[in-house]
Amino acid sequence: MAEQNQRGRILGIGGVFFKTANRDQMREWYSKHLGISDKGEGAMLPWRQHDNPEKEHITVWSLFPATTEYFNPSPAPFMINYIVDDMDALLDRLEREGVNIDPKRMDESYGRFAWIYDADGNKIELWQPLP
């Protein structure tokens, strides 16, 4: 089990992504009933860490087309993105623990990404934002 003070831990939820057959209808429903406004790029929900309140994070809420291959090979219609403090430390530990790790990596202007799979085969996205 991961120690709370070690590097390579989850800081929060960076995104919640799920598939839908009708993105416009779902965006309208979530906007009307829950106030989540998504104009097509996802809704950005800001938050701050309790132990680091000066740093603002965001959680992205986004609808994907039902035909997306972004979640593959996961059978789930959703994917959670977790913010991590140290991608390399986390992946090293998960590899030692025998976790199924996708070999793909992605570096973007807003952070580093990697993917792992839970015991049910659900794809999980890991995101280390740039400082």
MOGI-V594517 format. One record per residue. N is the residue number from 0. RES is the residue in three letters. SS is DSSP state (H for helix, E for strand, - for the rest). PHI is phi in degrees with one decimal (* if undefined). D_FIRST is the distance of its C-alpha to the first C-alpha in Angstrom with 2 decimals. Layout:
N,RES,SS,PHI,D_FIRST
N,RES,SS,PHI,D_FIRST
This chain:
0,MET,-,*,0.00
1,ALA,-,-71.6,3.81
2,GLU,-,-78.1,6.45
3,GLN,-,-65.9,9.40
4,ASN,-,-100.1,11.92
5,GLN,-,-84.4,10.86
6,ARG,-,-74.2,12.81
7,GLY,-,85.5,11.84
8,ARG,-,-129.8,10.62
9,ILE,E,-80.2,12.49
10,LEU,E,-99.6,15.50
11,GLY,E,173.4,17.23
12,ILE,E,-91.1,19.05
13,GLY,E,-90.4,21.53
14,GLY,E,-170.9,23.44
15,VAL,E,-128.3,24.24
16,PHE,E,-123.8,26.52
17,PHE,E,-148.2,28.38
18,LYS,E,-85.2,31.40
19,THR,E,-150.6,34.74
20,ALA,-,-77.8,38.17
21,ASN,-,-135.3,39.95
22,ARG,H,-61.8,38.29
23,ASP,H,-63.3,41.29
24,GLN,H,-63.2,41.51
25,MET,H,-67.8,37.80
26,ARG,H,-59.5,37.97
27,GLU,H,-62.9,40.99
28,TRP,H,-61.8,39.37
29,TYR,H,-65.5,36.27
30,SER,H,-67.6,38.58
31,LYS,H,-64.6,41.06
32,HIS,H,-93.3,38.80
33,LEU,H,-122.4,35.65
34,GLY,-,72.7,37.02
35,ILE,-,-90.5,34.73
36,SER,-,-96.4,37.11
37,ASP,-,-127.2,36.53
38,LYS,-,-93.2,39.54
39,GLY,-,119.8,38.07
40,GLU,-,-109.1,35.54
41,GLY,-,94.8,32.90
42,ALA,E,-95.4,32.58
43,MET,E,-103.3,30.93
44,LEU,E,-111.4,29.22
45,PRO,E,-77.1,28.66
46,TRP,E,-158.7,26.15
47,ARG,E,-129.4,24.98
48,GLN,E,-75.1,21.80
49,HIS,-,-60.9,22.09
50,ASP,-,-89.6,21.30
51,ASN,E,-149.3,23.41
52,PRO,E,-66.5,26.22
53,GLU,E,-75.8,28.64
54,LYS,E,-94.7,26.65
55,GLU,E,-93.1,27.36
56,HIS,E,-115.4,25.21
57,ILE,E,-131.0,26.35
58,THR,E,-111.8,25.03
59,VAL,E,-93.9,27.28
60,TRP,E,-110.8,28.46
61,SER,E,-146.6,30.40
62,LEU,E,-96.3,32.31
63,PHE,E,-113.7,32.69
64,PRO,E,-61.3,35.58
65,ALA,-,-58.4,35.03
66,THR,-,-91.0,35.96
67,THR,-,-57.6,33.35
68,GLU,-,-104.0,31.70
69,TYR,-,-62.2,29.04
70,PHE,-,-87.3,26.44
71,ASN,-,-59.3,27.46
72,PRO,-,-89.8,26.52
73,SER,-,-62.3,24.44
74,PRO,-,-81.0,26.49
75,ALA,-,-76.8,25.34
76,PRO,-,-86.3,27.85
77,PHE,E,-142.5,25.28
78,MET,E,-150.9,22.65
79,ILE,E,-101.8,20.23
80,ASN,E,-110.7,19.94
81,TYR,E,-109.4,17.06
82,ILE,E,-81.9,17.91
83,VAL,E,-119.0,15.73
84,ASP,-,-87.6,16.49
85,ASP,-,-151.5,16.36
86,MET,H,-58.3,16.76
87,ASP,H,-62.2,17.11
88,ALA,H,-62.7,14.00
89,LEU,H,-65.5,11.90
90,LEU,H,-64.0,14.01
91,ASP,H,-61.2,13.85
92,ARG,H,-65.7,10.09
93,LEU,H,-63.7,10.42
94,GLU,H,-63.4,13.48
95,ARG,H,-61.3,12.07
96,GLU,-,-85.5,9.67
97,GLY,-,82.0,12.96
98,VAL,-,-72.0,12.83
99,ASN,E,-72.8,16.49
100,ILE,E,-113.5,17.50
101,ASP,E,-69.7,21.03
102,PRO,E,-71.4,23.08
103,LYS,E,-69.0,24.90
104,ARG,E,-132.0,24.47
105,MET,E,-141.1,26.56
106,ASP,E,-112.8,27.68
107,GLU,E,-122.2,29.68
108,SER,-,-65.0,31.46
109,TYR,-,-110.7,28.83
110,GLY,E,147.8,25.66
111,ARG,E,-104.7,23.69
112,PHE,E,-130.0,22.36
113,ALA,E,-147.8,20.28
114,TRP,E,-133.7,19.35
115,ILE,E,-132.2,16.75
116,TYR,E,-128.2,17.04
117,ASP,-,-79.3,14.97
118,ALA,-,-64.5,15.54
119,ASP,-,-92.2,18.92
120,GLY,-,88.6,20.04
121,ASN,-,-72.4,19.98
122,LYS,E,-76.5,20.27
123,ILE,E,-122.6,18.06
124,GLU,E,-96.7,19.57
125,LEU,E,-109.6,17.82
126,TRP,E,-134.1,20.19
127,GLN,E,-107.7,20.38
128,PRO,E,-61.3,23.58
129,LEU,-,-71.6,26.02
130,PRO,-,-64.5,26.48
